[in-house]
Structure formats: structure tokens, C-alpha cells
Amino acid sequence: MKAIKIIAIDIDGTLVNSDKQVTSRVKQAIKAAKAQQIKVVVCTGRPLTGVKSLLQELELDAQDDQYVICFGGAATYSTSGELIDERPISYDDYIDLEALARKLRVHFHAVSENRLYTADRDIGDYTRYEADLVSMGISYRTPEEMRDIKLIKSMYVDDPKVLDTAIARQDLFEPLKQRMTLTKSAPFYYEANAKGASKGHALQVLCEKLGLTADNVMAIGDEANDLSMIEFAGCGVAMDNAIPAVKAAADEVTTDNDHDGVAVTIEKLLAQS
């Protein structure tokens, strides 16, 4: 395996523990990797506003030569804010996604660069949770009022049992899959991105920009929306708390997110270099 130059790390269930905290051991491991000229790229479903404080905590923020992948791979930025690549969803896609939410009776919201939008006055608990998590406001807008708003992704969000029942109706989702990428990122999130947008594709674009290849990438994750980057990377690492599909695709499995799995992996890599 070629020298690792990028370590791509998911946030929830991976970088942070069950208390949504980055442990001191993980912080030290990331600092040590950066000292070895390895770029640590946070790869998340969150918007840039929802990861800023974390980048600051990891001493990765406001740098032209450090990068972050947001919106599940639909947008890539330097941590100083320069847009590298973006793949928003179209208004027609939004209309079809939102209509299906009504048919399935699940909560749904769309996400712009700085705001969540819902066409349901009965704002779902998980929409409120997401808004708080990513430091965004929520706006109610009818579908007609959304025509001129640029949307990066959208999300079906509901109680896991309700959401799983809806997702089971894959016959209804199949027409959307011709134009969209749909992935489950948490038990209560089913996310929709533009076709081809994924963490794996975003890493490929970033590698091309930096003159690197997949062999130079290590990716660490736990959920279905991490699968593309686990498969793309020369070294894919699954957390011990990862879903079975991610473990099956990974080259190795580390400890879980409550036992410093990210730090264990980085320390092992640095010890071999």
C-alpha cells in the first residue's frame, strides 16, 4: 500500500463518542497525523455550519490546504471556506421527494447551505434535532416557495420504526433512484443527494485536485453513507459499532467510537510509517 496522505473520517458514530465528544486520545492522534503531513478530512452529512466548531476543536479550521466534505459528499470545501465541488439537488427532484414523504406520511426536510426547510407545519422532532445539531434555523415554506432556493440535499427523518416502514416501500423509491442517491445515515435519517454524490465520489474529486490516488487514502466510518468512501479508499476501516455492510467492505475493523477507535487506527498507521 502506498503512503497514506489523507485520512477521511466520518463524525457521528466514528469521530465522536456516544456523548458527541472527541476524546483527548483522538485529538492527539489527529494532531500527530497532521504533524506527519497527513491531511485529516472530516467527511460528514452535516453542512459546513454544523462542523465548524469541530474543525476548530481539532485545529483544522480556516486553512487553505485542509479540507472538509459535507452534505454526505454533495459539497467539498477547504476549511477556510473555498468551495471545491458541489452537487445540489434540482427543484424537480425536491418536489418528487417531498411528495413521496406526504404519501408515506413521514417527516421530511430539505437543506440549503445555511438553513433547513420543511413544507409541514407539524415540524418533526428529528428535524428540530438536526437543526440544533448543525446550528441551523428552520423555515416553513410551501413547495411552490422553494423554486428559487438552492438545495444541497434532503432527508426523510422520523422515528426509526416509522422510517423503516416507509423505506421498506422501495417500489416507490425506485423511480427516484434513477436520479438520486439515497442512503441511510442513522436509524432516523434516510438522505437523498443528487445522483452520484457520495463521500466516496467527493474523495475521488479531492484526490484528483491534490494529485493523489485511492491508494493514498484511509477512510474510517460506521454507517451506510460511509460505504462509498470505505470502498473507494486504499485502506477502508470500519468501526466496531459499524453496520454489517460497512464491516464487510472494510479492510480492517477497529474498536468502537466509545473506545477511541479512530485513535487506535491512526496510532497503528503512524507506528508503521
C-alpha positions in Angstrom: 0.0 0.0 0.0 1.3 3.5 -0.9 1.8 6.0 1.8 -1.4 7.4 3.3 -1.7 11.1 2.6 -5.4 11.5 3.5 -7.4 10.1 6.5 -11.1 10.6 5.8 -13.2 10.4 9.0 -17.0 10.3 9.5 -18.3 12.2 12.5 -21.3 10.6 14.2 -20.6 7.0 15.4 -16.9 7.4 14.4 -15.0 10.6 15.3 -17.2 11.4 18.3 -18.3 9.1 21.1 -21.8 8.4 22.3 -21.8 11.8 24.1 -20.9 13.6 20.8 -17.4 14.4 22.2 -14.0 14.0 20.7 -11.8 12.3 23.3 -8.3 13.7 24.1 -6.7 10.5 22.7 -8.5 11.0 19.3 -7.4 14.7 19.3 -3.8 13.7 20.0 -3.8 11.1 17.2 -5.2 13.6 14.7 -2.6 16.1 15.7 0.2 13.5 15.3 -1.1 12.6 11.8 -1.2 16.3 10.8 2.4 16.6 12.0 3.3 13.8 9.6 1.9 15.9 6.7 -1.3 13.7 6.5 -4.4 15.6 5.7 -7.3 14.7 8.1 -10.6 15.2 6.1 -13.8 15.2 8.1 -16.5 13.6 5.9 -20.0 14.2 7.1 -23.6 14.5 6.2 -23.7 17.8 8.1 -23.4 21.2 6.4 -20.3 23.3 6.8 -22.0 25.3 9.6 -22.5 22.1 11.5 -18.9 21.1 11.5 -17.1 24.5 12.1 -16.8 24.1 15.8 -15.5 20.6 15.5 -12.9 21.7 12.9 -11.8 24.5 15.4 -11.5 21.9 18.2 -9.3 19.7 16.0 -7.2 22.7 14.9 -8.2 22.1 11.3 -10.3 25.2 10.7 -9.6 28.2 8.5 -6.8 26.6 6.5 -6.4 26.8 2.7 -4.7 23.4 2.5 -7.1 21.4 4.7 -10.4 20.1 3.5 -13.9 19.0 4.7 -16.6 17.0 2.9 -20.1 18.0 3.8 -23.7 17.1 2.9 -22.9 13.4 2.5 -20.4 14.2 -0.3 -22.5 16.8 -2.1 -20.1 19.7 -1.2 -16.4 19.8 -0.6 -14.6 22.9 0.8 -11.3 24.0 2.1 -11.6 24.6 5.8 -11.1 28.3 5.0 -14.4 28.2 3.1 -13.4 27.8 -0.6 -15.9 25.7 -2.5 -14.1 22.8 -4.3 -17.0 20.9 -5.6 -20.8 21.0 -5.2 -23.7 18.8 -6.5 -27.1 20.3 -5.4 -30.4 18.6 -6.0 -32.8 20.1 -8.5 -36.2 21.7 -7.8 -37.9 18.8 -9.7 -36.1 16.3 -7.5 -37.2 18.2 -4.4 -40.8 18.2 -5.5 -40.8 14.4 -6.1 -39.0 13.7 -2.8 -41.4 15.9 -0.8 -44.5 14.4 -2.5 -43.3 10.9 -1.6 -42.9 12.0 2.0 -46.5 13.0 2.1 -47.6 9.7 0.6 -45.6 7.7 3.1 -46.6 10.0 6.0 -43.0 10.6 7.2 -41.4 13.8 8.1 -39.1 15.4 5.5 -36.9 18.4 5.2 -34.5 19.9 2.6 -31.2 21.5 3.4 -29.6 24.6 1.8 -26.1 25.8 2.7 -27.4 27.7 5.8 -31.0 26.6 6.5 -33.4 23.7 6.9 -36.8 23.9 5.1 -40.0 21.9 5.7 -43.3 22.1 4.0 -45.0 20.5 7.0 -46.2 22.9 9.7 -46.0 20.0 12.1 -42.3 20.2 12.3 -40.8 16.8 13.2 -38.8 16.1 16.3 -35.9 14.9 14.2 -35.9 18.0 12.1 -35.6 20.0 15.3 -32.8 17.7 16.5 -30.9 18.1 13.2 -31.3 21.9 13.2 -29.8 22.0 16.7 -27.0 19.6 15.9 -25.9 21.5 12.8 -26.6 25.0 14.2 -29.2 25.9 11.6 -32.6 27.6 11.7 -35.8 26.0 10.3 -38.1 27.7 7.8 -41.6 26.6 6.8 -42.1 27.0 3.1 -44.7 25.6 0.7 -43.2 23.5 -2.2 -44.1 26.4 -4.6 -42.0 28.8 -2.5 -38.9 26.5 -2.8 -38.4 27.0 -6.5 -35.6 29.5 -6.3 -33.8 28.1 -3.2 -30.6 26.1 -3.9 -30.9 22.9 -2.0 -27.9 20.6 -1.4 -29.7 17.6 -0.1 -32.9 16.4 1.6 -33.8 14.0 4.3 -36.6 11.7 5.4 -36.5 12.0 9.2 -38.7 10.1 11.6 -38.9 7.6 14.4 -36.8 4.5 13.3 -39.8 2.2 13.2 -41.8 4.7 11.1 -38.9 5.4 8.8 -38.1 1.7 8.3 -41.7 1.0 7.4 -41.5 3.8 4.8 -38.1 2.7 3.4 -39.5 -0.8 3.0 -41.7 0.6 0.2 -38.7 0.5 -2.2 -41.1 0.2 -5.1 -42.0 3.8 -4.5 -38.4 4.9 -4.2 -37.2 3.1 -7.4 -38.1 5.9 -9.8 -36.2 8.4 -7.6 -33.1 6.2 -7.7 -32.8 6.8 -11.4 -31.9 10.5 -10.5 -30.9 10.4 -6.8 -28.6 8.7 -4.4 -30.4 7.6 -1.3 -28.6 6.3 1.8 -29.4 5.7 5.4 -27.0 7.7 7.6 -28.6 7.0 11.0 -31.6 4.9 12.3 -33.8 8.0 11.9 -32.3 9.5 8.7 -32.7 8.5 5.1 -30.9 11.0 3.0 -31.3 12.0 -0.7 -28.5 13.5 -2.7 -28.0 14.3 -6.4 -27.2 11.2 -8.4 -23.5 10.3 -7.9 -23.0 12.5 -4.9 -21.4 10.5 -2.2 -18.5 10.6 0.3 -16.5 8.3 -2.0 -17.0 10.4 -5.1 -16.1 13.6 -3.1 -12.9 11.9 -2.0 -12.1 11.0 -5.6 -12.6 14.6 -6.7 -10.3 15.8 -3.9 -7.7 13.2 -4.7 -7.7 14.4 -8.3 -7.2 18.0 -7.2 -4.3 17.0 -4.9 -2.6 14.7 -7.4 -3.3 11.6 -5.2 -5.0 8.3 -5.8 -7.3 6.0 -3.8 -4.1 4.2 -2.5 -3.2 7.3 -0.6 -6.5 7.3 1.3 -7.6 5.7 4.5 -11.3 6.1 5.3 -13.0 5.4 8.7 -16.7 5.1 9.1 -19.7 3.2 10.5 -22.9 3.8 8.5 -24.4 3.2 5.1 -23.4 6.7 3.9 -19.8 5.8 4.7 -19.8 2.7 2.5 -18.8 4.6 -0.7 -15.6 6.0 0.9 -14.8 2.7 2.6 -14.9 1.1 -0.8 -13.0 3.9 -2.6 -10.1 4.1 -0.1 -7.0 2.1 -0.4 -7.5 1.3 3.2 -11.1 1.2 4.5 -11.6 0.9 8.2 -14.9 0.1 9.9 -15.7 1.0 13.5 -16.6 -1.9 15.7 -20.1 -0.3 16.0 -20.4 -0.2 12.2 -23.3 -1.8 10.4 -22.5 -5.2 8.9 -22.3 -3.9 5.3 -19.5 -1.5 6.3 -17.6 -4.1 8.2 -17.9 -6.5 5.2 -16.5 -3.8 2.8 -13.7 -2.7 5.1 -10.1 -3.9 5.0 -10.0 -3.9 8.8 -12.2 -3.2 11.9 -11.1 -1.0 14.7 -12.6 -0.6 18.2 -15.9 1.3 18.6 -16.4 5.0 19.0 -16.6 4.8 22.8 -13.2 3.1 22.9 -11.1 5.5 20.7 -11.4 3.5 17.5 -10.2 6.4 15.3 -7.2 6.9 17.6 -6.4 3.2 17.6 -6.3 3.2 13.8 -4.3 6.3 13.4 -1.7 5.3 16.0 -1.3 1.9 14.2 -0.8 3.7 10.9 1.8 6.1 12.3 3.6 3.3 14.1 4.1 1.6 10.7 5.4 4.6 8.9 
